[in-house]
């Protein structure tokens, strides 16, 4: 038996994550911060989720939830899928922040659990949990998405750089040979 460092629940040694709060049981107490919460980079919660493909016709029930652990990393969301009956590992799914087109939070009403919906270009994920930190996780995901999209906007495309270089050549700042050399470099020739 292993006691969880986050919620003090007793867990079997066979699982890497707490059955109550989703904390990684292999981590030391140093992952806890002063105010008794996990650091943003190691936020993990127990969830149930499903993925769907919008626009695709499905004959079966498209919303059968899978148990798992949702973890936030610096560059991606990591979903550790667990089997329903025995809690065995069923694989890991990685969702990069720069691939996410939008994210929504639903507070849940009456008997419905709060949930986060993550939308990619061809897949939608719905994560639901009764963990009070789900709203905090949503805010962190939004922040990471904004940061990743801002980084990609700052990158200058090779064509834009080539246009600027052509203007410099026309002004006489860059020679024809320098222009041709940089053009080959930018276009990968």
C-alpha positions in Angstrom: 0.0 0.0 0.0 1.1 3.5 -0.9 -0.3 6.7 0.6 -0.9 9.5 -1.9 1.1 12.6 -1.2 -1.8 14.8 -2.4 -4.9 13.4 -0.7 -3.4 10.7 1.7 -5.6 8.0 0.1 -4.2 4.4 0.4 -3.5 2.9 -3.0 -2.3 -0.5 -4.2 1.3 -0.6 -5.4 0.2 -1.9 -8.9 -1.0 1.5 -10.1 1.2 4.5 -10.8 -1.6 7.0 -10.1 -3.9 7.7 -7.1 -7.3 6.2 -7.6 -8.9 9.3 -5.8 -7.1 12.4 -7.2 -4.9 11.1 -10.0 -1.5 12.1 -8.5 1.5 10.2 -9.7 2.5 7.9 -6.8 6.1 7.6 -8.0 6.8 11.3 -7.4 8.4 12.6 -4.2 6.8 15.2 -1.9 8.9 17.9 -3.7 6.2 18.0 -6.4 3.8 19.6 -3.9 3.9 23.4 -3.6 3.6 25.5 -0.5 -0.2 25.9 -0.8 -0.8 22.1 -1.0 -1.6 22.1 -4.8 0.4 20.5 -7.6 2.6 22.7 -9.7 1.1 23.8 -13.0 3.6 21.8 -15.1 2.7 18.5 -13.2 -1.1 19.0 -12.9 -2.7 15.6 -13.1 -6.3 14.6 -12.4 -8.4 11.5 -12.8 -10.9 11.9 -15.6 -13.2 10.0 -17.9 -13.1 11.0 -21.6 -14.2 10.2 -25.1 -13.1 11.3 -28.5 -15.3 11.8 -31.5 -14.8 12.8 -35.1 -17.3 15.4 -36.2 -19.1 14.8 -39.4 -18.4 11.1 -39.4 -21.4 8.8 -39.3 -21.3 6.4 -36.5 -23.6 3.4 -35.9 -22.6 2.8 -32.3 -22.6 4.9 -29.2 -20.1 7.7 -29.8 -19.9 8.9 -26.3 -18.7 5.8 -24.3 -16.3 7.3 -21.8 -12.9 5.8 -20.9 -11.3 6.2 -17.5 -7.9 7.9 -17.4 -5.5 10.4 -16.0 -5.2 13.9 -17.6 -1.7 15.4 -17.3 -0.4 18.8 -18.5 3.1 19.0 -19.9 5.0 22.1 -21.2 4.0 21.4 -24.8 1.1 19.0 -24.8 -1.8 17.4 -23.0 -1.1 13.8 -22.1 -4.0 11.4 -21.5 -3.1 8.1 -19.8 -6.0 5.7 -20.7 -7.0 3.0 -18.2 -9.2 0.0 -18.6 -12.6 0.3 -16.8 -12.5 -2.9 -14.8 -8.9 -3.4 -13.7 -7.4 0.0 -14.2 -4.6 -1.4 -16.5 -2.8 0.9 -18.8 -4.4 1.1 -22.3 -2.0 3.5 -23.9 -1.2 7.2 -23.9 -2.6 10.0 -26.1 -0.6 13.2 -26.7 -2.4 16.4 -27.8 0.0 19.2 -28.7 -1.2 22.7 -27.7 -0.4 24.2 -31.2 -2.7 21.6 -32.8 -5.7 22.6 -30.7 -8.1 25.0 -32.5 -10.3 25.8 -29.4 -11.2 24.6 -25.9 -14.5 25.0 -23.9 -15.4 24.5 -20.3 -18.9 23.3 -19.2 -19.6 23.7 -15.4 -22.1 20.9 -15.5 -25.6 21.1 -14.1 -27.7 19.0 -11.8 -26.2 15.5 -12.1 -23.8 16.3 -15.0 -20.1 16.5 -14.2 -18.0 19.5 -15.2 -16.1 18.9 -18.5 -13.6 20.4 -20.8 -14.0 20.0 -24.6 -10.9 20.2 -26.7 -11.3 20.7 -30.5 -8.7 19.8 -33.1 -9.2 20.1 -36.8 -10.6 16.5 -37.2 -11.1 15.2 -33.6 -13.0 16.4 -30.5 -12.2 15.3 -27.0 -14.4 15.6 -23.9 -12.8 15.3 -20.5 -15.1 15.2 -17.4 -14.2 15.0 -13.8 -15.5 15.8 -10.3 -12.1 17.1 -9.3 -12.3 20.7 -8.2 -9.1 21.5 -10.1 -10.8 20.9 -13.5 -11.5 24.7 -14.0 -7.9 25.5 -13.1 -6.8 22.9 -15.7 -9.0 24.6 -18.3 -7.5 28.0 -17.6 -3.9 26.6 -17.9 -4.8 24.8 -21.2 -6.2 28.1 -22.6 -3.0 29.9 -21.6 -0.8 27.3 -23.2 -2.8 27.4 -26.4 -2.5 31.2 -26.5 1.2 30.9 -25.9 1.7 28.3 -28.6 -0.3 30.2 -31.2 1.6 33.5 -30.4 4.9 31.7 -30.9 3.8 30.4 -34.3 2.6 33.8 -35.4 6.0 35.3 -34.6 7.7 33.0 -37.0 8.4 34.6 -40.4 7.7 32.5 -43.4 10.5 31.9 -46.0 8.4 33.7 -48.6 8.1 36.8 -46.4 11.8 36.8 -45.8 12.5 36.4 -49.5 10.3 39.4 -50.3 12.2 41.5 -47.8 15.5 40.3 -49.3 14.3 41.2 -52.8 13.5 44.8 -51.6 17.0 45.0 -50.1 18.4 43.9 -53.4 16.4 46.5 -55.3 17.6 49.2 -53.0 21.2 48.1 -53.6 21.9 46.9 -50.0 22.3 43.2 -51.1 24.1 42.1 -54.2 22.6 39.7 -56.8 25.0 36.9 -55.7 24.0 37.3 -52.0 20.4 37.3 -53.0 20.7 34.1 -55.0 22.6 32.4 -52.2 20.1 33.3 -49.5 17.2 32.4 -51.9 18.6 28.9 -52.3 19.0 28.6 -48.6 15.5 29.7 -47.8 13.9 27.5 -50.4 16.0 24.5 -49.5 17.6 24.1 -52.9 
